[in-house]
Amino acid sequence: MIKKRFHTSLQLKLTLLLSLLMIVSCVLMYFFISHSAVSGMDGLQNYMIKVDPQDGDSPITFNVDPKALFPQFEQEIQETKEDFLLRSVIATTIIILLSSVCTYFLTKKTLTPLQKLTSEVSQIQAQNLSTQLAVPNSKDEIAQLTSSFNEMLARLDNAFSTQKQFSANAAHELRTPLAVLQTNLEVFEKKQEPEMVEYQQLFTMIKEQTARLSQLVGTLLDMTNLKSVPRTDQVTLEELVDEVFCDLDPVAEKAGISIHFDDSASQDSHTDVTGSYVLLYRAVYNLVENAIKYNRPNGSVTVSVKEKNSQVMILVKDTGIGISPENQKKIFDPFFRVDKSRSRAMGGAGLGLALVDSIAREHGGSVKVLESNEKGSIIALMLPVSSSKN
């Protein structure tokens, strides 16, 4: 048998707390007043009389014992004290009860907006995160809580929409090479006596699509594991760019693109930042690789490192065809491609620049297109100096 736990409401808790405070206050007041009254009554038993003569003589004072004048005086005093104490107890009890009842209903009225908010929040589901709760006009803590909750809902709705779109795009990108593999294997299976050339073509296709799948899965894993990578390395950007050039030099040579490092801004100095060497390497690598892929024949890529407006900027300049103004922000969205046919032909999944954007954000920076026209583009990876310099 499952036992139900007893949950005390906030209204009852506030009522009990305020009632306890009132009980303590009334009891203390009762004892103070009672003690003062009883002390005053006891003082009547020692009554002093002062007589001022009219002839100018000295005043005469003498004590009078009321009990001698009134034999029942002491008994009446005692009865009066007992009656006073009894009435005080009754009055204190009534005040406490009435105050507790009033407190209960007042707290109920005060907590009504909070109960309404609780009811509305309980109806929020993943399907209606865009719903905004009505903010009370009271401008109190409950109104502030409602506003904060609406802001949280907006962030959650945006995150859910982004995740849903990302998952849909990822599924589409994974499904495409799988469909190609399945189709080619089914066609090959129907052949009675395949020739060696057909075997080689099939193996080449499988190798290409497998490599595409591996690259896509690896990039997706990189994007989901960014926050778990330590960012405490001291990275010299000039050395990092030099390593990227060494790794991409065969790719650039094969594409007929020349790559250069412009060290005129550095003036033989080193620009050090604090972050993840692996992530920053991947960001610069993706920017340079992208500039090589989407360049003109016999074009060039120039990389430079500058400091400007409290920022360290890694500038990647290419001689490509440029990026239209409406696409200059979209190119950093996951799975976005300016030229889809060309991107697929080059094995791109539209995640390279999106990964650069995520890495920049994880380091407190950003990435954007500074300039772009028919003669080429300049993309800047920016990191804050305050959190990265030695």
C-alpha positions as CSV (number, residue, x, y, z in Angstrom):
1,M,0.0,0.0,0.0
2,I,1.4,3.4,-1.0
3,K,1.3,6.0,1.7
4,K,0.5,9.5,0.7
5,R,2.8,12.2,2.1
6,F,1.1,15.1,3.8
7,H,2.0,18.4,2.1
8,T,1.5,21.6,4.0
9,S,0.3,24.5,1.9
10,L,2.1,27.8,1.9
11,Q,-1.1,29.5,3.2
12,L,-1.2,27.2,6.2
13,K,2.5,27.6,6.9
14,L,2.2,31.4,6.8
15,T,-0.9,31.3,9.0
16,L,0.8,29.1,11.6
17,L,3.9,31.3,11.6
18,L,2.0,34.5,12.0
19,S,-0.2,32.9,14.6
20,L,2.8,31.8,16.6
21,L,4.2,35.3,16.5
22,M,0.9,36.7,17.7
23,I,0.7,34.1,20.5
24,V,4.2,35.0,21.7
25,S,3.4,38.8,21.5
26,C,0.0,38.4,23.3
27,V,1.5,36.2,26.0
28,L,4.3,38.7,26.7
29,M,1.9,41.6,26.7
30,Y,-0.4,39.6,29.0
31,F,2.3,39.0,31.5
32,F,3.6,42.6,31.4
33,I,0.1,44.1,31.9
34,S,-0.9,41.6,34.5
35,H,2.3,42.1,36.5
36,S,1.8,45.9,36.4
37,A,-1.8,45.7,37.4
38,V,-1.2,43.2,40.3
39,S,1.7,45.3,41.5
40,G,-0.5,48.3,41.6
41,M,-3.2,46.5,43.5
42,D,-0.7,45.2,46.0
43,G,0.5,48.8,46.6
44,L,-2.9,49.7,47.9
45,Q,-2.2,47.8,51.1
46,N,0.4,50.4,52.2
47,Y,-1.5,53.7,51.8
48,M,0.2,56.9,53.0
49,I,-1.8,60.0,53.9
50,K,-0.3,63.5,53.9
51,V,-2.0,66.4,55.8
52,D,-1.0,70.1,55.2
53,P,-2.0,72.3,58.2
54,Q,-3.5,75.7,57.3
55,D,-1.5,77.6,60.0
56,G,1.8,77.1,58.2
57,D,3.1,74.2,60.3
58,S,5.0,71.3,58.8
59,P,2.9,68.7,56.8
60,I,1.9,65.6,58.7
61,T,2.2,62.2,57.1
62,F,1.1,58.9,58.4
63,N,0.4,55.4,57.1
64,V,-3.1,54.0,57.0
65,D,-3.8,50.3,56.8
66,P,-6.9,49.8,54.6
67,K,-7.5,46.5,56.3
68,A,-8.1,48.2,59.6
69,L,-10.7,50.5,58.0
70,F,-12.2,47.9,55.7
71,P,-11.9,44.3,57.0
72,Q,-13.0,42.9,53.6
73,F,-10.5,45.0,51.6
74,E,-7.8,42.3,51.2
75,Q,-10.4,39.7,50.0
76,E,-11.8,42.1,47.5
77,I,-8.4,42.9,46.2
78,Q,-7.6,39.2,45.8
79,E,-10.9,38.6,44.0
80,T,-10.3,41.6,41.7
81,K,-6.8,40.2,40.8
82,E,-8.2,36.8,40.0
83,D,-11.1,38.3,38.0
84,F,-8.6,40.5,36.1
85,L,-6.3,37.6,35.3
86,L,-9.2,35.5,34.1
87,R,-10.5,38.2,31.9
88,S,-7.0,38.9,30.5
89,V,-6.6,35.2,29.6
90,I,-10.0,35.1,27.9
91,A,-9.4,38.4,26.0
92,T,-5.9,37.2,24.9
93,T,-7.3,33.9,23.7
94,I,-10.1,35.6,21.7
95,I,-7.6,38.0,20.1
96,I,-5.3,35.1,19.1
97,L,-8.2,33.1,17.6
98,L,-9.6,36.1,15.7
99,S,-6.2,37.1,14.5
100,S,-5.4,33.6,13.3
101,V,-8.7,33.3,11.3
102,C,-8.1,36.8,9.8
103,T,-4.5,35.8,8.9
104,Y,-5.7,32.7,7.2
105,F,-8.1,34.5,4.9
106,L,-5.8,37.4,4.3
107,T,-2.9,35.1,3.3
108,K,-5.4,33.2,1.0
109,K,-6.3,36.4,-0.7
110,T,-2.6,37.5,-0.9
111,L,-1.6,34.1,-2.4
112,T,-4.4,33.9,-5.0
113,P,-2.1,35.3,-7.8
114,L,0.5,32.8,-6.9
115,Q,-2.0,30.0,-7.0
116,K,-3.2,31.2,-10.4
117,L,0.3,31.3,-11.6
118,T,0.8,27.7,-10.4
119,S,-2.3,26.6,-12.3
120,E,-1.1,28.3,-15.5
121,V,2.4,26.9,-15.2
122,S,1.1,23.3,-14.7
123,Q,-0.6,23.6,-18.1
124,I,2.6,24.5,-20.0
125,Q,3.8,21.6,-22.1
126,A,6.6,21.2,-24.7
127,Q,4.0,21.8,-27.4
128,N,2.9,25.3,-26.1
129,L,6.1,26.8,-24.8
130,S,5.4,29.9,-26.9
131,T,2.5,30.7,-24.6
132,Q,3.0,33.8,-22.5
133,L,1.5,34.1,-19.0
134,A,-0.4,37.2,-18.1
135,V,1.7,39.5,-15.9
136,P,-0.2,41.0,-12.9
137,N,-0.3,44.8,-12.6
138,S,0.7,44.6,-9.0
139,K,4.4,45.1,-9.8
140,D,5.3,43.0,-6.8
141,E,7.5,39.8,-6.5
142,I,4.8,37.7,-8.2
143,A,4.7,40.0,-11.2
144,Q,8.5,39.8,-11.4
145,L,8.4,36.0,-11.1
146,T,5.8,35.8,-13.9
147,S,8.0,38.0,-16.2
148,S,11.0,35.9,-15.4
149,F,9.1,32.8,-16.2
150,N,7.9,34.2,-19.5
151,E,11.5,35.0,-20.4
152,M,12.5,31.4,-19.5
153,L,9.7,30.1,-21.7
154,A,10.9,32.1,-24.6
155,R,14.5,30.8,-24.2
156,L,13.2,27.2,-23.9
157,D,11.0,27.6,-26.9
158,N,13.9,28.9,-28.9
159,A,16.1,26.1,-27.7
160,F,13.5,23.5,-28.5
161,S,12.9,24.9,-32.0
162,T,16.6,25.0,-32.7
163,Q,17.1,21.5,-31.4
164,K,14.2,20.2,-33.4
165,Q,15.5,21.9,-36.6
166,F,19.0,20.7,-35.9
167,S,17.8,17.1,-35.4
168,A,15.7,17.2,-38.6
169,N,18.6,18.5,-40.6
170,A,21.0,16.0,-39.1
171,A,18.6,13.2,-39.9
172,H,18.3,14.4,-43.5
173,E,22.1,14.7,-43.9
174,L,22.6,11.2,-42.5
175,R,19.8,9.7,-44.6
176,T,21.2,11.0,-47.9
177,P,24.5,8.9,-48.0
178,L,22.6,5.9,-46.5
179,A,20.1,6.2,-49.3
180,V,22.9,6.4,-51.9
181,L,24.5,3.3,-50.4
182,Q,21.3,1.3,-50.3
183,T,20.3,2.2,-53.9
184,N,23.7,1.3,-55.3
185,L,23.9,-1.9,-53.4
186,E,20.4,-2.9,-54.6
187,V,21.3,-2.2,-58.2
188,F,24.6,-4.1,-57.9
189,E,22.8,-7.1,-56.3
190,K,20.6,-7.5,-59.4
191,K,23.6,-7.9,-61.7
192,Q,24.2,-11.5,-62.7
193,E,28.0,-11.4,-63.3
194,P,29.4,-8.0,-62.3
195,E,32.7,-7.0,-63.9
196,M,35.8,-6.0,-61.9
197,V,35.3,-2.4,-62.9
198,E,31.8,-2.4,-61.4
199,Y,33.2,-3.8,-58.2
200,Q,35.8,-1.0,-58.1
201,Q,33.1,1.6,-58.7
202,L,31.0,0.1,-55.9
203,F,33.9,0.1,-53.5
204,T,34.8,3.7,-54.4
205,M,31.2,4.8,-53.8
206,I,31.0,3.0,-50.5
207,K,34.3,4.5,-49.4
208,E,33.2,8.0,-50.3
209,Q,29.8,7.7,-48.6
210,T,31.3,6.1,-45.5
211,A,33.9,8.9,-45.3
212,R,31.0,11.4,-45.6
213,L,29.1,9.7,-42.8
214,S,32.1,9.6,-40.6
215,Q,32.9,13.3,-41.1
216,L,29.3,14.3,-40.4
217,V,29.0,12.1,-37.3
218,G,32.4,13.4,-36.0
219,T,31.3,17.0,-36.5
220,L,28.0,16.4,-34.7
221,L,29.9,14.9,-31.8
222,D,32.3,17.9,-31.7
223,M,29.4,20.3,-31.6
224,T,27.7,18.4,-28.7
225,N,30.9,18.0,-26.6
226,L,32.1,21.6,-26.8
227,K,31.2,22.4,-23.2
228,S,33.1,19.5,-21.8
229,V,36.4,20.5,-23.3
230,P,38.8,22.3,-20.9
231,R,39.6,25.9,-22.0
232,T,42.7,26.6,-19.9
233,D,45.5,26.3,-22.6
234,Q,47.8,29.2,-23.4
235,V,47.6,29.4,-27.1
236,T,49.9,31.5,-29.3
237,L,47.7,32.4,-32.3
238,E,50.6,32.9,-34.7
239,E,51.9,29.4,-34.0
240,L,48.3,27.9,-34.3
241,V,47.8,29.5,-37.7
242,D,51.2,28.2,-38.8
243,E,50.2,24.7,-37.8
244,V,46.9,25.0,-39.7
245,F,48.8,26.1,-42.8
246,C,51.1,23.1,-42.5
247,D,48.1,20.7,-42.4
248,L,46.1,22.5,-45.2
249,D,49.0,23.1,-47.5
250,P,48.4,19.9,-49.5
251,V,44.7,20.7,-49.8
252,A,45.5,24.3,-51.0
253,E,48.1,23.0,-53.5
254,K,45.7,20.5,-54.9
255,A,43.1,23.2,-55.4
256,G,45.6,25.6,-56.9
257,I,45.1,28.1,-54.1
258,S,48.0,30.0,-52.4
259,I,47.8,30.6,-48.6
260,H,49.7,33.3,-46.8
261,F,50.1,34.6,-43.3
262,D,50.2,38.4,-43.0
263,D,52.4,39.2,-40.0
264,S,52.7,42.9,-40.6
265,A,50.1,43.6,-37.9
266,S,51.9,41.4,-35.4
267,Q,55.3,43.1,-35.8
268,D,57.2,40.0,-34.7
269,S,55.2,39.8,-31.5
270,H,53.1,36.9,-30.2
271,T,49.4,37.1,-29.4
272,D,48.5,34.7,-26.7
273,V,45.0,33.7,-25.6
274,T,43.6,31.4,-23.0
275,G,41.3,28.7,-24.3
276,S,41.2,25.2,-25.8
277,Y,44.0,24.7,-28.3
278,V,42.0,21.8,-29.9
279,L,38.9,23.9,-30.4
280,L,40.6,27.1,-31.5
281,Y,42.7,25.0,-34.0
282,R,39.4,23.5,-35.3
283,A,37.9,26.9,-35.7
284,V,40.8,28.4,-37.6
285,Y,41.2,25.2,-39.7
286,N,37.5,25.3,-40.7
287,L,37.7,29.0,-41.7
288,V,40.8,28.5,-43.8
289,E,39.5,25.2,-45.3
290,N,36.3,26.9,-46.2
291,A,38.1,29.8,-47.9
292,I,40.1,27.3,-49.9
293,K,37.1,25.3,-51.0
294,Y,35.0,28.2,-52.1
295,N,37.7,30.2,-53.8
296,R,38.3,31.1,-57.4
297,P,40.8,29.1,-59.5
298,N,44.4,30.3,-58.8
299,G,43.0,32.4,-55.9
300,S,44.6,33.1,-52.5
301,V,43.8,33.0,-48.8
302,T,45.4,35.4,-46.4
303,V,45.3,35.1,-42.6
304,S,46.3,37.8,-40.1
305,V,46.1,38.4,-36.4
306,K,45.2,41.8,-35.0
307,E,44.1,43.5,-31.8
308,K,41.4,46.1,-32.0
309,N,38.8,47.6,-29.6
310,S,39.8,45.2,-26.8
311,Q,39.5,42.2,-29.1
312,V,41.9,39.7,-30.7
313,M,40.8,39.2,-34.3
314,I,41.9,36.3,-36.6
315,L,41.1,37.6,-40.1
316,V,40.7,35.1,-43.0
317,K,40.6,36.9,-46.4
318,D,39.9,35.0,-49.6
319,T,39.5,35.9,-53.3
320,G,36.2,34.0,-53.8
321,I,33.0,35.2,-55.4
322,G,31.7,36.7,-52.2
323,I,28.6,36.2,-50.0
324,S,25.3,38.0,-50.5
325,P,24.2,40.3,-47.7
326,E,21.2,38.2,-46.9
327,N,23.4,35.1,-46.4
328,Q,26.2,36.7,-44.4
329,K,24.6,35.7,-41.1
330,K,23.0,32.5,-42.3
331,I,26.3,30.8,-43.2
332,F,26.9,30.2,-39.5
333,D,23.6,28.4,-39.1
334,P,23.9,24.5,-39.0
335,F,23.4,22.8,-42.3
336,F,23.1,26.1,-44.3
337,R,24.7,26.1,-47.7
338,V,24.9,29.0,-50.1
339,D,25.5,26.7,-53.1
340,K,24.1,23.3,-52.1
341,S,25.2,21.4,-55.2
342,R,28.8,22.6,-54.9
343,S,28.8,21.9,-51.1
344,R,27.6,18.3,-51.7
345,A,30.2,17.8,-54.4
346,M,32.9,18.9,-52.0
347,G,31.6,16.7,-49.2
348,G,30.4,19.6,-47.1
349,A,27.5,19.1,-44.7
350,G,27.0,22.8,-43.8
351,L,28.4,22.4,-40.3
352,G,31.9,23.8,-40.6
353,L,31.1,27.5,-40.0
354,A,28.4,26.5,-37.5
355,L,31.1,24.8,-35.5
356,V,33.3,27.9,-35.7
357,D,30.4,30.0,-34.3
358,S,29.9,27.6,-31.4
359,I,33.6,27.5,-30.6
360,A,33.7,31.3,-30.6
361,R,30.8,31.6,-28.3
362,E,32.3,29.0,-25.9
363,H,35.4,31.3,-25.7
364,G,33.3,34.4,-25.1
365,G,33.8,35.7,-28.6
366,S,32.1,35.7,-32.0
367,V,32.6,35.2,-35.7
368,K,31.1,37.3,-38.5
369,V,31.6,38.4,-42.1
370,L,33.4,41.8,-42.0
371,E,33.5,42.4,-45.7
372,S,32.2,40.6,-48.8
373,N,31.9,41.5,-52.5
374,E,32.6,40.0,-55.9
375,K,36.4,40.2,-55.2
376,G,36.3,38.1,-52.0
377,S,35.4,38.0,-48.4
378,I,36.9,38.7,-45.0
379,I,35.7,36.6,-42.0
380,A,36.8,37.6,-38.5
381,L,37.1,35.2,-35.5
382,M,37.0,37.6,-32.5
383,L,38.0,36.8,-28.9
384,P,37.9,39.1,-25.9
385,V,41.2,40.5,-24.7
386,S,40.2,40.8,-21.1
387,S,39.6,37.1,-20.7
388,S,42.3,35.8,-22.9
389,K,45.5,37.9,-22.8
390,N,48.5,37.0,-20.7
